[in-house]
């Protein structure tokens, strides 16, 4: 409540931050001992299903239209159904899931139909949609995939990578494709799945490299957001031992 914050600031109970651009991702930004006035207040629906499907003012301010938001939701519901069919595993075999490029959280919202937990990652060099993800009742974080992710090894059962590699290859300060794959291999458990969607050139390179990480690779043809068929990699990490 902005009125409450201003009152407490006058009583010297809290400190208010100077006005700044809050649209920038808070990646590697030092914490400040003050409270930011939002300038607006919104009432959130009480139930999670409402929040999952709600188009928020935050996303509108980020330049994401309601049509784009709804199209994203429909697309990922269809794709998630295909994913489970193609993985061909029992629902209990997948629990911890990560979306490495979450955008507005459409993939995680679609996974809500299954007994899973999803960590949504917004790459720090992409459009800051994390607050919109939070407003959907989902969790997430900023991250730079050229750096290690703060988690234990073998944490996740499923990693979902949607155009992560091409983003970092096109970025001037990007890193090697192998570096990102190595970090993915660290955090995925043995027998865990890695689903990769990307540009055709990236898919070809990853398909060649995956066996070197002892990943089994299958290629499936699925529709993308533009209703065109594209190759999607379904990788599975094998058990291995040092002999």
C-alpha positions as CSV (number, residue, x, y, z in Angstrom):
1,X,0.0,0.0,0.0
2,X,1.7,3.2,-1.2
3,X,-0.1,5.4,1.4
4,X,1.1,3.2,4.2
5,X,4.6,3.3,2.9
6,X,4.7,7.0,2.6
7,X,3.2,7.4,6.2
8,X,5.9,5.0,7.6
9,X,8.6,6.9,5.6
10,X,7.5,10.2,7.3
11,X,7.7,8.4,10.7
12,X,11.3,7.3,9.7
13,X,10.2,3.6,9.9
14,X,11.2,2.8,6.4
15,X,13.3,4.5,3.7
16,X,11.9,5.1,0.2
17,X,14.1,4.5,-2.9
18,X,14.8,7.3,-5.4
19,X,12.8,7.0,-8.6
20,X,14.5,4.9,-11.2
21,X,13.8,2.6,-14.1
22,X,12.3,-0.5,-12.5
23,X,11.8,-2.1,-15.9
24,X,15.4,-3.2,-16.1
25,X,16.2,-6.8,-14.8
26,X,17.7,-6.8,-11.3
27,X,20.5,-9.0,-12.5
28,X,23.8,-8.3,-10.6
29,X,22.3,-5.1,-9.2
30,X,23.3,-4.5,-5.5
31,X,20.5,-4.7,-3.0
32,X,19.4,-1.3,-1.5
33,X,18.1,-0.7,2.0
34,X,15.0,1.1,0.8
35,X,11.5,0.4,-0.5
36,X,10.4,1.2,-4.1
37,X,7.0,2.9,-4.5
38,X,5.2,1.1,-7.3
39,X,3.0,3.9,-8.3
40,X,0.0,1.7,-8.8
41,X,-1.9,-1.1,-7.1
42,X,-3.6,-4.1,-8.5
43,X,-6.1,-6.6,-7.0
44,X,-5.0,-10.2,-7.6
45,X,-7.6,-12.9,-8.1
46,X,-7.6,-15.2,-5.0
47,X,-7.5,-18.6,-6.8
48,X,-4.5,-20.0,-8.6
49,X,-6.5,-21.1,-11.7
50,X,-7.6,-17.5,-12.2
51,X,-4.0,-16.1,-11.8
52,X,-2.6,-18.7,-14.2
53,X,-4.9,-17.5,-17.0
54,X,-5.0,-13.8,-16.2
55,X,-3.5,-11.3,-18.6
56,X,-1.8,-8.7,-16.3
57,X,-1.1,-5.0,-16.7
58,X,2.6,-5.8,-16.1
59,X,2.8,-7.7,-19.3
60,X,1.0,-5.0,-21.2
61,X,3.7,-2.5,-19.9
62,X,6.4,-4.9,-21.2
63,X,4.9,-4.6,-24.7
64,X,3.2,-8.1,-24.7
65,X,-0.4,-7.9,-26.1
66,X,-3.3,-9.9,-24.8
67,X,-3.5,-11.7,-28.2
68,X,0.2,-12.7,-28.0
69,X,-0.4,-13.9,-24.4
70,X,-3.4,-16.0,-25.3
71,X,-1.7,-17.5,-28.3
72,X,1.3,-18.4,-26.2
73,X,-1.0,-20.2,-23.7
74,X,-2.8,-22.2,-26.4
75,X,0.5,-23.1,-28.1
76,X,2.1,-24.5,-25.0
77,X,-0.9,-26.5,-23.9
78,X,-0.8,-28.3,-27.2
79,X,3.0,-28.8,-27.1
80,X,3.0,-30.1,-23.5
81,X,0.5,-32.8,-24.5
82,X,2.8,-33.8,-27.4
83,X,5.8,-33.8,-25.0
84,X,4.2,-36.3,-22.6
85,X,3.2,-38.5,-25.4
86,X,6.6,-38.5,-27.0
87,X,8.5,-39.0,-23.7
88,X,6.3,-42.0,-23.0
89,X,6.9,-42.1,-19.3
90,X,4.7,-42.3,-16.2
91,X,3.7,-39.0,-14.7
92,X,5.5,-39.9,-11.5
93,X,8.8,-40.1,-13.3
94,X,8.9,-36.3,-13.8
95,X,8.7,-34.0,-10.8
96,X,11.2,-31.2,-11.0
97,X,11.1,-29.2,-14.2
98,X,12.9,-26.2,-15.5
99,X,11.9,-23.9,-18.4
100,X,15.2,-22.3,-19.4
101,X,13.6,-19.5,-21.3
102,X,10.1,-19.0,-19.8
103,X,8.9,-15.8,-21.6
104,X,5.5,-15.3,-19.8
105,X,5.3,-18.7,-18.2
106,X,3.0,-20.4,-20.7
107,X,4.9,-23.7,-20.6
108,X,4.7,-23.8,-16.8
109,X,1.0,-22.9,-16.8
110,X,0.4,-25.8,-19.2
111,X,2.3,-28.2,-17.0
112,X,-0.1,-27.3,-14.2
113,X,-2.2,-30.2,-15.4
114,X,0.5,-32.6,-14.2
115,X,1.9,-33.3,-10.7
116,X,5.1,-31.3,-11.3
117,X,7.0,-28.3,-10.0
118,X,8.4,-25.8,-12.6
119,X,11.3,-23.3,-12.2
120,X,10.8,-20.5,-14.7
121,X,14.1,-18.8,-15.9
122,X,14.1,-15.5,-17.7
123,X,17.5,-14.9,-19.3
124,X,18.9,-11.6,-17.9
125,X,19.6,-10.3,-21.4
126,X,16.0,-10.8,-22.6
127,X,12.8,-8.8,-22.0
128,X,12.0,-8.7,-18.3
129,X,8.8,-10.7,-18.0
130,X,9.6,-12.2,-14.5
131,X,7.2,-10.0,-12.7
132,X,4.4,-11.1,-15.0
133,X,5.3,-14.7,-14.3
134,X,5.1,-14.0,-10.5
135,X,1.6,-12.5,-11.0
136,X,0.5,-15.8,-12.5
137,X,1.3,-17.4,-9.2
138,X,4.4,-19.1,-10.7
139,X,8.0,-18.9,-9.4
140,X,11.1,-18.1,-11.3
141,X,14.4,-16.2,-11.4
142,X,16.7,-14.3,-13.7
143,X,19.8,-16.1,-14.9
144,X,22.7,-15.9,-17.4
145,X,23.2,-19.3,-19.0
146,X,26.8,-18.5,-19.6
147,X,27.2,-19.0,-15.8
148,X,26.4,-21.9,-13.5
149,X,22.9,-22.0,-12.1
150,X,22.7,-22.1,-8.3
151,X,21.4,-25.6,-7.6
152,X,22.6,-29.0,-6.7
153,X,23.8,-31.4,-9.4
154,X,21.1,-33.8,-10.8
155,X,18.3,-31.6,-9.4
156,X,15.9,-31.7,-12.4
157,X,14.0,-34.4,-14.2
158,X,13.2,-32.3,-17.3
159,X,14.9,-29.3,-18.8
160,X,13.0,-27.3,-21.5
161,X,15.1,-25.1,-23.7
162,X,13.2,-22.9,-26.2
163,X,15.7,-20.9,-28.4
164,X,18.2,-20.5,-25.5
165,X,21.2,-21.4,-27.6
166,X,20.5,-19.1,-30.5
167,X,20.0,-16.2,-28.1
168,X,23.4,-16.6,-26.6
169,X,25.1,-17.2,-29.9
170,X,23.6,-14.0,-31.3
171,X,24.5,-12.0,-28.2
172,X,27.9,-10.2,-28.4
173,X,28.9,-11.4,-24.9
174,X,27.6,-14.9,-25.5
175,X,29.4,-18.2,-24.6
176,X,30.0,-21.5,-26.3
177,X,27.2,-23.9,-27.0
178,X,29.2,-26.6,-25.2
179,X,29.3,-24.5,-22.0
180,X,25.5,-24.3,-21.8
181,X,25.2,-28.0,-22.6
182,X,27.7,-28.9,-19.9
183,X,25.7,-26.9,-17.3
184,X,22.5,-28.6,-18.4
185,X,24.2,-32.0,-18.0
186,X,25.2,-31.1,-14.5
187,X,21.7,-30.2,-13.3
188,X,19.8,-33.0,-15.1
189,X,19.5,-36.3,-13.3
190,X,20.4,-39.6,-15.0
191,X,17.4,-40.8,-17.0
192,X,16.2,-37.2,-17.1
193,X,14.9,-35.5,-20.2
194,X,16.1,-32.5,-22.1
195,X,13.7,-31.0,-24.7
196,X,15.4,-28.5,-27.1
197,X,13.7,-26.2,-29.7
198,X,15.9,-23.8,-31.6
199,X,17.1,-22.7,-35.0
200,X,17.8,-25.4,-37.5
201,X,21.6,-24.8,-37.4
202,X,21.6,-25.0,-33.6
203,X,19.6,-28.2,-33.6
204,X,22.0,-29.8,-36.0
205,X,25.0,-28.9,-33.9
206,X,23.4,-30.0,-30.6
207,X,22.3,-33.3,-32.2
208,X,26.0,-34.0,-33.1
209,X,27.3,-33.0,-29.7
210,X,24.7,-34.7,-27.5
211,X,26.1,-38.2,-27.7
212,X,29.4,-36.9,-26.3
213,X,27.5,-36.0,-23.2
214,X,26.1,-39.5,-23.2
215,X,22.6,-38.3,-24.1
216,X,20.3,-40.4,-26.1
217,X,18.8,-38.3,-28.9
218,X,15.5,-38.5,-30.8
219,X,14.3,-36.0,-33.3
220,X,10.6,-35.3,-33.6
221,X,8.7,-33.0,-35.9
222,X,6.3,-30.5,-34.2
223,X,4.6,-27.3,-35.1
224,X,6.1,-24.0,-33.9
225,X,4.2,-20.9,-33.0
226,X,4.0,-19.9,-36.7
227,X,2.3,-23.2,-37.7
228,X,5.4,-24.4,-39.4
229,X,7.0,-27.8,-38.8
230,X,10.3,-27.8,-37.0
231,X,12.7,-30.4,-35.6
232,X,12.6,-30.8,-31.8
233,X,15.2,-32.7,-29.9
234,X,14.2,-35.1,-27.1
235,X,17.4,-36.1,-25.3
236,X,17.7,-38.4,-22.3
237,X,20.7,-38.6,-20.1
238,X,22.1,-42.1,-19.7
239,X,23.6,-43.6,-16.6
240,X,27.4,-43.8,-16.7
241,X,30.3,-44.8,-14.5
242,X,34.0,-44.4,-14.4
243,X,35.7,-47.7,-15.0
